[in-house]
Amino acid sequence: MEKELIKRVRTGDDSAFAELVHPLIEKGYRASYSILHSKEKAEEVLQTHHSS
């Protein structure tokens, strides 16, 4: 499944990209929240990292 998503991403399929990274973003949010204990700060960490 993941290999197929990667193939689709390489062809410019934005929905495949979203499907591929969404679980990773959720894991990142949960990890950030567990450390920071703040919804706003956890979201900020992800936004800052995503923008880099």
PDB file as gemmi writes it, atoms N, CA and C in Angstrom:
CRYST1    1.000    1.000    1.000  90.00  90.00  90.00 P 1                      
ATOM      1  N   MET A   1       0.826  -1.192   0.000  1.00  0.00           N  
ATOM      2  CA  MET A   1       0.000   0.000   0.000  1.00  0.00           C  
ATOM      3  C   MET A   1       0.869   1.254   0.000  1.00  0.00           C  
ATOM      4  N   GLU A   2       1.874   1.289   0.871  1.00  0.00           N  
ATOM      5  CA  GLU A   2       2.719   2.474   0.962  1.00  0.00           C  
ATOM      6  C   GLU A   2       3.495   2.711  -0.338  1.00  0.00           C  
ATOM      7  N   LYS A   3       3.964   1.643  -0.941  1.00  0.00           N  
ATOM      8  CA  LYS A   3       4.700   1.787  -2.202  1.00  0.00           C  
ATOM      9  C   LYS A   3       3.814   2.386  -3.287  1.00  0.00           C  
ATOM     10  N   GLU A   4       2.555   1.981  -3.312  1.00  0.00           N  
ATOM     11  CA  GLU A   4       1.611   2.526  -4.293  1.00  0.00           C  
ATOM     12  C   GLU A   4       1.369   4.013  -4.042  1.00  0.00           C  
ATOM     13  N   LEU A   5       1.249   4.385  -2.777  1.00  0.00           N  
ATOM     14  CA  LEU A   5       1.072   5.801  -2.438  1.00  0.00           C  
ATOM     15  C   LEU A   5       2.279   6.614  -2.889  1.00  0.00           C  
ATOM     16  N   ILE A   6       3.459   6.088  -2.669  1.00  0.00           N  
ATOM     17  CA  ILE A   6       4.683   6.790  -3.077  1.00  0.00           C  
ATOM     18  C   ILE A   6       4.716   6.971  -4.587  1.00  0.00           C  
ATOM     19  N   LYS A   7       4.320   5.957  -5.320  1.00  0.00           N  
ATOM     20  CA  LYS A   7       4.255   6.085  -6.778  1.00  0.00           C  
ATOM     21  C   LYS A   7       3.296   7.190  -7.186  1.00  0.00           C  
ATOM     22  N   ARG A   8       2.147   7.234  -6.513  1.00  0.00           N  
ATOM     23  CA  ARG A   8       1.160   8.267  -6.837  1.00  0.00           C  
ATOM     24  C   ARG A   8       1.671   9.662  -6.469  1.00  0.00           C  
ATOM     25  N   VAL A   9       2.373   9.761  -5.351  1.00  0.00           N  
ATOM     26  CA  VAL A   9       2.947  11.050  -4.942  1.00  0.00           C  
ATOM     27  C   VAL A   9       3.923  11.544  -6.006  1.00  0.00           C  
ATOM     28  N   ARG A  10       4.731  10.650  -6.521  1.00  0.00           N  
ATOM     29  CA  ARG A  10       5.722  11.016  -7.540  1.00  0.00           C  
ATOM     30  C   ARG A  10       5.083  11.527  -8.825  1.00  0.00           C  
ATOM     31  N   THR A  11       3.819  11.171  -9.038  1.00  0.00           N  
ATOM     32  CA  THR A  11       3.119  11.669 -10.224  1.00  0.00           C  
ATOM     33  C   THR A  11       2.368  12.964  -9.932  1.00  0.00           C  
ATOM     34  N   GLY A  12       2.490  13.455  -8.691  1.00  0.00           N  
ATOM     35  CA  GLY A  12       1.855  14.723  -8.334  1.00  0.00           C  
ATOM     36  C   GLY A  12       0.497  14.588  -7.675  1.00  0.00           C  
ATOM     37  N   ASP A  13       0.149  13.400  -7.198  1.00  0.00           N  
ATOM     38  CA  ASP A  13      -1.149  13.153  -6.568  1.00  0.00           C  
ATOM     39  C   ASP A  13      -1.145  13.693  -5.133  1.00  0.00           C  
ATOM     40  N   ASP A  14      -1.772  14.849  -4.943  1.00  0.00           N  
ATOM     41  CA  ASP A  14      -1.803  15.485  -3.623  1.00  0.00           C  
ATOM     42  C   ASP A  14      -2.572  14.666  -2.593  1.00  0.00           C  
ATOM     43  N   SER A  15      -3.623  13.987  -3.012  1.00  0.00           N  
ATOM     44  CA  SER A  15      -4.388  13.182  -2.058  1.00  0.00           C  
ATOM     45  C   SER A  15      -3.562  11.999  -1.561  1.00  0.00           C  
ATOM     46  N   ALA A  16      -2.727  11.438  -2.425  1.00  0.00           N  
ATOM     47  CA  ALA A  16      -1.839  10.349  -2.004  1.00  0.00           C  
ATOM     48  C   ALA A  16      -0.822  10.862  -0.998  1.00  0.00           C  
ATOM     49  N   PHE A  17      -0.318  12.064  -1.221  1.00  0.00           N  
ATOM     50  CA  PHE A  17       0.633  12.660  -0.278  1.00  0.00           C  
ATOM     51  C   PHE A  17      -0.025  12.840   1.082  1.00  0.00           C  
ATOM     52  N   ALA A  18      -1.232  13.380   1.091  1.00  0.00           N  
ATOM     53  CA  ALA A  18      -1.951  13.590   2.347  1.00  0.00           C  
ATOM     54  C   ALA A  18      -2.184  12.260   3.065  1.00  0.00           C  
ATOM     55  N   GLU A  19      -2.558  11.247   2.315  1.00  0.00           N  
ATOM     56  CA  GLU A  19      -2.805   9.928   2.897  1.00  0.00           C  
ATOM     57  C   GLU A  19      -1.523   9.333   3.473  1.00  0.00           C  
ATOM     58  N   LEU A  20      -0.415   9.617   2.844  1.00  0.00           N  
ATOM     59  CA  LEU A  20       0.873   9.080   3.289  1.00  0.00           C  
ATOM     60  C   LEU A  20       1.368   9.772   4.557  1.00  0.00           C  
ATOM     61  N   VAL A  21       1.235  11.077   4.631  1.00  0.00           N  
ATOM     62  CA  VAL A  21       1.816  11.811   5.762  1.00  0.00           C  
ATOM     63  C   VAL A  21       0.866  12.010   6.939  1.00  0.00           C  
ATOM     64  N   HIS A  22      -0.426  11.875   6.724  1.00  0.00           N  
ATOM     65  CA  HIS A  22      -1.390  12.116   7.809  1.00  0.00           C  
ATOM     66  C   HIS A  22      -1.084  11.301   9.070  1.00  0.00           C  
ATOM     67  N   PRO A  23      -0.838  10.008   8.963  1.00  0.00           N  
ATOM     68  CA  PRO A  23      -0.517   9.241  10.185  1.00  0.00           C  
ATOM     69  C   PRO A  23       0.749   9.741  10.881  1.00  0.00           C  
ATOM     70  N   LEU A  24       1.711  10.210  10.114  1.00  0.00           N  
ATOM     71  CA  LEU A  24       2.950  10.718  10.704  1.00  0.00           C  
ATOM     72  C   LEU A  24       2.709  12.024  11.443  1.00  0.00           C  
ATOM     73  N   ILE A  25       1.855  12.872  10.880  1.00  0.00           N  
ATOM     74  CA  ILE A  25       1.526  14.134  11.535  1.00  0.00           C  
ATOM     75  C   ILE A  25       0.789  13.870  12.841  1.00  0.00           C  
ATOM     76  N   GLU A  26      -0.134  12.920  12.830  1.00  0.00           N  
ATOM     77  CA  GLU A  26      -0.846  12.572  14.063  1.00  0.00           C  
ATOM     78  C   GLU A  26       0.103  12.060  15.136  1.00  0.00           C  
ATOM     79  N   LYS A  27       1.041  11.214  14.748  1.00  0.00           N  
ATOM     80  CA  LYS A  27       2.030  10.698  15.718  1.00  0.00           C  
ATOM     81  C   LYS A  27       2.879  11.841  16.267  1.00  0.00           C  
ATOM     82  N   GLY A  28       3.275  12.754  15.395  1.00  0.00           N  
ATOM     83  CA  GLY A  28       4.069  13.900  15.824  1.00  0.00           C  
ATOM     84  C   GLY A  28       3.309  14.778  16.797  1.00  0.00           C  
ATOM     85  N   TYR A  29       2.024  14.980  16.518  1.00  0.00           N  
ATOM     86  CA  TYR A  29       1.191  15.783  17.420  1.00  0.00           C  
ATOM     87  C   TYR A  29       1.082  15.108  18.783  1.00  0.00           C  
ATOM     88  N   ARG A  30       0.803  13.815  18.794  1.00  0.00           N  
ATOM     89  CA  ARG A  30       0.662  13.095  20.067  1.00  0.00           C  
ATOM     90  C   ARG A  30       1.956  13.145  20.874  1.00  0.00           C  
ATOM     91  N   ALA A  31       3.084  12.975  20.203  1.00  0.00           N  
ATOM     92  CA  ALA A  31       4.375  13.021  20.900  1.00  0.00           C  
ATOM     93  C   ALA A  31       4.628  14.427  21.459  1.00  0.00           C  
ATOM     94  N   SER A  32       4.360  15.445  20.643  1.00  0.00           N  
ATOM     95  CA  SER A  32       4.557  16.826  21.095  1.00  0.00           C  
ATOM     96  C   SER A  32       3.648  17.156  22.270  1.00  0.00           C  
ATOM     97  N   TYR A  33       2.397  16.741  22.162  1.00  0.00           N  
ATOM     98  CA  TYR A  33       1.445  17.021  23.238  1.00  0.00           C  
ATOM     99  C   TYR A  33       1.850  16.320  24.530  1.00  0.00           C  
ATOM    100  N   SER A  34       2.342  15.096  24.421  1.00  0.00           N  
ATOM    101  CA  SER A  34       2.720  14.353  25.628  1.00  0.00           C  
ATOM    102  C   SER A  34       3.908  14.998  26.335  1.00  0.00           C  
ATOM    103  N   ILE A  35       4.732  15.695  25.591  1.00  0.00           N  
ATOM    104  CA  ILE A  35       5.884  16.383  26.185  1.00  0.00           C  
ATOM    105  C   ILE A  35       5.496  17.767  26.698  1.00  0.00           C  
ATOM    106  N   LEU A  36       4.712  18.496  25.891  1.00  0.00           N  
ATOM    107  CA  LEU A  36       4.412  19.894  26.194  1.00  0.00           C  
ATOM    108  C   LEU A  36       3.144  20.102  27.017  1.00  0.00           C  
ATOM    109  N   HIS A  37       2.240  19.146  26.993  1.00  0.00           N  
ATOM    110  CA  HIS A  37       0.966  19.242  27.724  1.00  0.00           C  
ATOM    111  C   HIS A  37       0.178  20.489  27.341  1.00  0.00           C  
ATOM    112  N   SER A  38       0.265  20.865  26.092  1.00  0.00           N  
ATOM    113  CA  SER A  38      -0.448  22.043  25.598  1.00  0.00           C  
ATOM    114  C   SER A  38      -0.822  21.828  24.137  1.00  0.00           C  
ATOM    115  N   LYS A  39      -2.109  21.921  23.863  1.00  0.00           N  
ATOM    116  CA  LYS A  39      -2.591  21.749  22.493  1.00  0.00           C  
ATOM    117  C   LYS A  39      -1.968  22.796  21.568  1.00  0.00           C  
ATOM    118  N   GLU A  40      -1.969  24.045  22.020  1.00  0.00           N  
ATOM    119  CA  GLU A  40      -1.455  25.134  21.203  1.00  0.00           C  
ATOM    120  C   GLU A  40       0.035  24.979  20.895  1.00  0.00           C  
ATOM    121  N   LYS A  41       0.808  24.608  21.915  1.00  0.00           N  
ATOM    122  CA  LYS A  41       2.249  24.443  21.715  1.00  0.00           C  
ATOM    123  C   LYS A  41       2.553  23.239  20.827  1.00  0.00           C  
ATOM    124  N   ALA A  42       1.803  22.169  21.003  1.00  0.00           N  
ATOM    125  CA  ALA A  42       2.009  20.980  20.166  1.00  0.00           C  
ATOM    126  C   ALA A  42       1.706  21.312  18.702  1.00  0.00           C  
ATOM    127  N   GLU A  43       0.629  22.053  18.464  1.00  0.00           N  
ATOM    128  CA  GLU A  43       0.290  22.469  17.100  1.00  0.00           C  
ATOM    129  C   GLU A  43       1.362  23.388  16.533  1.00  0.00           C  
ATOM    130  N   GLU A  44       1.883  24.273  17.373  1.00  0.00           N  
ATOM    131  CA  GLU A  44       2.936  25.197  16.939  1.00  0.00           C  
ATOM    132  C   GLU A  44       4.198  24.439  16.532  1.00  0.00           C  
ATOM    133  N   VAL A  45       4.558  23.433  17.300  1.00  0.00           N  
ATOM    134  CA  VAL A  45       5.738  22.619  16.972  1.00  0.00           C  
ATOM    135  C   VAL A  45       5.566  21.993  15.602  1.00  0.00           C  
ATOM    136  N   LEU A  46       4.414  21.413  15.350  1.00  0.00           N  
ATOM    137  CA  LEU A  46       4.185  20.776  14.047  1.00  0.00           C  
ATOM    138  C   LEU A  46       4.178  21.794  12.921  1.00  0.00           C  
ATOM    139  N   GLN A  47       3.569  22.945  13.151  1.00  0.00           N  
ATOM    140  CA  GLN A  47       3.512  23.969  12.118  1.00  0.00           C  
ATOM    141  C   GLN A  47       4.893  24.518  11.828  1.00  0.00           C  
ATOM    142  N   THR A  48       5.686  24.750  12.867  1.00  0.00           N  
ATOM    143  CA  THR A  48       7.037  25.264  12.698  1.00  0.00           C  
ATOM    144  C   THR A  48       7.894  24.260  11.946  1.00  0.00           C  
ATOM    145  N   HIS A  49       7.787  22.995  12.309  1.00  0.00           N  
ATOM    146  CA  HIS A  49       8.578  21.960  11.662  1.00  0.00           C  
ATOM    147  C   HIS A  49       8.127  21.769  10.215  1.00  0.00           C  
ATOM    148  N   HIS A  50       6.828  21.798   9.983  1.00  0.00           N  
ATOM    149  CA  HIS A  50       6.281  21.597   8.637  1.00  0.00           C  
ATOM    150  C   HIS A  50       6.701  22.733   7.706  1.00  0.00           C  
ATOM    151  N   SER A  51       6.839  23.937   8.236  1.00  0.00           N  
ATOM    152  CA  SER A  51       7.190  25.104   7.414  1.00  0.00           C  
ATOM    153  C   SER A  51       8.657  25.160   7.054  1.00  0.00           C  
ATOM    154  N   SER A  52       9.489  24.431   7.792  1.00  0.00           N  
ATOM    155  CA  SER A  52      10.939  24.480   7.589  1.00  0.00           C  
ATOM    156  C   SER A  52      11.349  23.872   6.270  1.00  0.00           C  
TER     157      SER A  52                                                      
END                                                                             
